[in-house]
Amino acid sequence: MGYPEQIDVFQDKLNKKANGSSYVVEEKLLLAGGVYSGLLAHDNINNQTLSVYTGSRYSGTEVRNYSVSFPDEAPWRRMIKIYADVPEVYVTYETPGDTVEADDVNQLQSGLTATQSELERYKKAGLIDGGSFKREV
């Protein structure tokens, strides 16, 4: 859910490396009620390199109760479901880089439109004048 309900956060994309090597990525995921379900931050993940631990950098206990799938409409993405009785886990995997898709561009456009709409609202309310905020005395 994006702005205005919450501030938009955009994940940095990874370019494909010229030498063909992979990035090693670690994501910290927060579990709610012992479950996490969502997309991983990066694309084109090598499923054989994916591991889940309760601590960073392969520390803590290895979590084996998870499943990985991919959406039919975006097979380069990875959905993960994790079941563990801990507040957070660390997922590590390798990827050669991300696929930039129309959804990525659409999210940026929506965020920009929300920002412009908010600026226009401030202008109409008289809170911005000539590109700067008015100070109330």
KOLMARSE-398948 format. One line per 8 residues: number of its first residue (from 1); their letters; for each residue x, y, z of N, C-alpha, C. Coordinates in steps of 0.2 Angstrom, whole numbers, padded with zeros to 4 digits. Layout:
BEGIN
NUM = a = X/Y/Z/X/Y/Z/X/Y/Z | ...
This chain:
BEGIN
1 = mgypeqid = 0004/-0006/0000/0000/0000/0000/0004/0006/0000 | 0003/0011/-0005/0008/0017/-0005/0005/0023/-0002 | 0008/0028/-0004/0006/0035/-0001/-0001/0036/-0003 | -0005/0039/0001/-0004/0043/0007/-0004/0038/0014 | -0006/0032/0013/-0007/0027/0019/0000/0026/0022 | 0005/0026/0018/0012/0025/0020/0017/0028/0015 | 0023/0030/0017/0028/0032/0013/0030/0027/0008 | 0031/0028/0002/0033/0023/-0003/0041/0022/-0002
9 = vfqdklnk = 0042/0015/-0002/0049/0013/-0002/0051/0009/-0008 | 0056/0011/-0011/0058/0008/-0018/0064/0004/-0017 | 0064/-0002/-0019/0070/-0007/-0018/0075/-0005/-0024 | 0081/-0004/-0022/0086/-0003/-0027/0087/-0009/-0032 | 0087/-0008/-0038/0088/-0014/-0043/0095/-0015/-0044 | 0096/-0022/-0045/0103/-0024/-0047/0104/-0025/-0054 | 0109/-0022/-0057/0111/-0022/-0064/0114/-0029/-0065 | 0114/-0032/-0071/0117/-0038/-0072/0125/-0036/-0073
17 = kangssyv = 0129/-0040/-0070/0136/-0039/-0069/0139/-0041/-0076 | 0144/-0037/-0078/0147/-0038/-0085/0151/-0044/-0085 | 0154/-0047/-0080/0158/-0053/-0080/0153/-0059/-0079 | 0147/-0058/-0078/0142/-0064/-0078/0141/-0067/-0071 | 0145/-0064/-0066/0144/-0067/-0059/0138/-0065/-0056 | 0137/-0067/-0050/0130/-0066/-0046/0131/-0062/-0040 | 0126/-0058/-0038/0126/-0055/-0032/0124/-0060/-0026 | 0126/-0059/-0020/0124/-0063/-0015/0120/-0058/-0010
25 = veekllla = 0114/-0059/-0009/0109/-0055/-0006/0107/-0058/0000 | 0106/-0053/0006/0103/-0056/0012/0097/-0051/0013 | 0091/-0054/0014/0086/-0050/0016/0083/-0051/0023 | 0082/-0046/0027/0079/-0047/0034/0071/-0047/0033 | 0068/-0052/0035/0061/-0052/0034/0057/-0053/0041 | 0052/-0049/0042/0049/-0049/0049/0043/-0054/0048 | 0042/-0058/0053/0037/-0063/0053/0031/-0060/0058 | 0025/-0061/0056/0019/-0059/0060/0015/-0066/0062
33 = ggvysgll = 0015/-0067/0068/0012/-0073/0070/0015/-0080/0068 | 0022/-0079/0067/0025/-0085/0065/0025/-0086/0057 | 0023/-0081/0053/0022/-0082/0046/0025/-0076/0042 | 0028/-0077/0037/0030/-0072/0032/0028/-0075/0025 | 0024/-0071/0022/0022/-0072/0015/0023/-0066/0010 | 0027/-0066/0005/0028/-0061/0001/0033/-0062/-0004 | 0034/-0057/-0008/0039/-0057/-0014/0046/-0056/-0011 | 0051/-0059/-0013/0058/-0057/-0011/0060/-0051/-0015
41 = ahdninnq = 0065/-0047/-0013/0066/-0040/-0016/0069/-0041/-0023 | 0072/-0046/-0024/0076/-0046/-0031/0073/-0052/-0035 | 0075/-0052/-0041/0073/-0056/-0047/0078/-0061/-0049 | 0076/-0066/-0053/0080/-0071/-0056/0084/-0075/-0051 | 0081/-0076/-0045/0085/-0080/-0040/0086/-0087/-0041 | 0092/-0089/-0040/0094/-0096/-0041/0092/-0100/-0035 | 0086/-0104/-0035/0083/-0107/-0030/0087/-0112/-0026 | 0092/-0114/-0029/0097/-0119/-0026/0102/-0115/-0021
49 = tlsvytgs = 0102/-0109/-0021/0106/-0105/-0017/0103/-0102/-0011 | 0096/-0103/-0011/0092/-0099/-0006/0092/-0103/0001 | 0093/-0099/0006/0093/-0102/0013/0090/-0097/0018 | 0088/-0100/0023/0084/-0095/0028/0087/-0097/0035 | 0089/-0092/0039/0092/-0093/0045/0089/-0088/0050 | 0089/-0089/0057/0086/-0085/0062/0091/-0079/0063 | 0097/-0079/0061/0102/-0074/0062/0105/-0072/0055 | 0109/-0066/0055/0112/-0064/0050/0118/-0068/0048
57 = rysgtevr = 0120/-0068/0041/0126/-0071/0039/0126/-0078/0041 | 0121/-0082/0040/0120/-0089/0041/0121/-0091/0048 | 0119/-0086/0053/0120/-0088/0060/0113/-0090/0063 | 0113/-0092/0069/0107/-0094/0072/0105/-0101/0070 | 0099/-0102/0069/0096/-0109/0067/0094/-0109/0060 | 0095/-0114/0056/0093/-0114/0050/0085/-0116/0050 | 0081/-0112/0046/0074/-0113/0045/0073/-0117/0039 | 0070/-0123/0040/0068/-0127/0034/0061/-0127/0032
65 = nysvsfpd = 0057/-0124/0036/0050/-0124/0035/0048/-0118/0031 | 0049/-0118/0024/0047/-0113/0020/0046/-0116/0013 | 0042/-0112/0009/0041/-0114/0002/0042/-0108/-0003 | 0045/-0109/-0009/0046/-0104/-0014/0042/-0106/-0020 | 0039/-0101/-0023/0035/-0101/-0029/0036/-0095/-0033 | 0033/-0095/-0039/0034/-0089/-0044/0027/-0088/-0047 | 0025/-0081/-0048/0019/-0080/-0051/0019/-0081/-0058 | 0014/-0084/-0061/0013/-0086/-0068/0015/-0080/-0072
73 = eapwrrmi = 0013/-0074/-0070/0013/-0068/-0075/0020/-0065/-0074 | 0024/-0067/-0069/0031/-0064/-0068/0036/-0070/-0066 | 0038/-0075/-0070/0042/-0080/-0068/0049/-0079/-0065 | 0051/-0072/-0066/0057/-0070/-0064/0057/-0068/-0056 | 0051/-0067/-0054/0050/-0065/-0047/0050/-0072/-0042 | 0051/-0071/-0036/0050/-0077/-0031/0046/-0075/-0025 | 0041/-0079/-0024/0037/-0078/-0018/0039/-0083/-0013 | 0040/-0081/-0007/0042/-0085/-0002/0037/-0085/0004
81 = kiyadvpe = 0036/-0091/0007/0031/-0092/0013/0036/-0095/0018 | 0037/-0092/0024/0041/-0095/0029/0037/-0096/0036 | 0038/-0101/0039/0034/-0103/0045/0040/-0104/0050 | 0040/-0100/0056/0045/-0101/0061/0042/-0097/0067 | 0044/-0099/0073/0042/-0096/0079/0047/-0091/0081 | 0049/-0086/0077/0054/-0081/0078/0051/-0075/0075 | 0053/-0069/0078/0051/-0062/0075/0054/-0061/0068 | 0060/-0063/0067/0063/-0061/0060/0067/-0067/0058
89 = vyvtyetp = 0068/-0067/0051/0073/-0072/0048/0077/-0068/0043 | 0082/-0071/0041/0087/-0069/0036/0087/-0074/0030 | 0085/-0071/0024/0085/-0075/0018/0091/-0073/0014 | 0095/-0078/0012/0101/-0077/0008/0100/-0081/0001 | 0102/-0077/-0004/0102/-0080/-0011/0106/-0077/-0016 | 0107/-0080/-0021/0111/-0077/-0027/0106/-0075/-0032 | 0108/-0070/-0036/0105/-0068/-0042/0109/-0064/-0046 | 0108/-0065/-0053/0113/-0062/-0058/0111/-0055/-0059
97 = gdtveadd = 0105/-0053/-0056/0102/-0046/-0057/0095/-0046/-0058 | 0092/-0040/-0058/0085/-0039/-0058/0082/-0038/-0065 | 0076/-0040/-0066/0072/-0038/-0072/0068/-0032/-0070 | 0069/-0027/-0074/0065/-0021/-0073/0058/-0022/-0078 | 0053/-0021/-0074/0046/-0022/-0078/0042/-0016/-0077 | 0036/-0017/-0081/0031/-0011/-0081/0029/-0010/-0074 | 0028/-0015/-0070/0025/-0014/-0063/0030/-0009/-0059 | 0037/-0010/-0060/0042/-0006/-0057/0041/0002/-0059
105 = vnqlqsgl = 0040/0003/-0065/0039/0009/-0068/0032/0012/-0066 | 0027/0008/-0065/0021/0010/-0063/0021/0013/-0056 | 0025/0009/-0052/0025/0011/-0045/0029/0018/-0044 | 0034/0019/-0048/0037/0025/-0048/0033/0031/-0050 | 0029/0030/-0055/0024/0035/-0058/0019/0036/-0053 | 0016/0031/-0049/0011/0032/-0044/0014/0036/-0038 | 0020/0035/-0036/0023/0039/-0031/0024/0046/-0033 | 0026/0047/-0039/0028/0054/-0041/0021/0058/-0042
113 = tatqsele = 0016/0054/-0044/0009/0058/-0045/0007/0059/-0038 | 0007/0055/-0033/0005/0056/-0026/0009/0062/-0023 | 0015/0063/-0025/0019/0068/-0022/0017/0075/-0025 | 0016/0075/-0032/0014/0081/-0035/0007/0083/-0033 | 0002/0078/-0031/-0004/0080/-0029/-0004/0083/-0022 | 0001/0080/-0018/0001/0083/-0011/0004/0090/-0011 | 0009/0091/-0016/0012/0098/-0017/0006/0103/-0019 | 0002/0101/-0024/-0004/0105/-0026/-0008/0106/-0020
121 = rykkagli = -0010/0102/-0016/-0014/0103/-0010/-0011/0108/-0006 | -0005/0108/-0005/-0001/0113/0000/-0002/0120/-0004 | -0001/0120/-0010/-0001/0126/-0014/-0008/0129/-0013 | -0013/0125/-0014/-0020/0128/-0014/-0022/0130/-0006 | -0019/0127/-0002/-0020/0129/0005/-0016/0135/0007 | -0011/0137/0003/-0007/0143/0004/-0001/0141/0009 | 0001/0135/0009/0006/0133/0013/0013/0133/0010 | 0013/0134/0003/0019/0134/-0001/0018/0141/-0006
129 = dggsfkre = 0023/0144/-0006/0023/0150/-0010/0030/0151/-0014 | 0029/0150/-0021/0035/0151/-0025/0041/0145/-0024 | 0038/0139/-0022/0043/0134/-0021/0046/0133/-0014 | 0044/0138/-0010/0046/0137/-0003/0040/0137/0002 | 0041/0134/0008/0036/0134/0013/0035/0140/0016 | 0029/0142/0018/0028/0148/0022/0028/0147/0029 | 0031/0151/0033/0032/0150/0040/0026/0154/0043 | 0023/0150/0048/0018/0153/0052/0021/0156/0058
137 = v = 0018/0163/0059/0021/0166/0065/0016/0167/0070
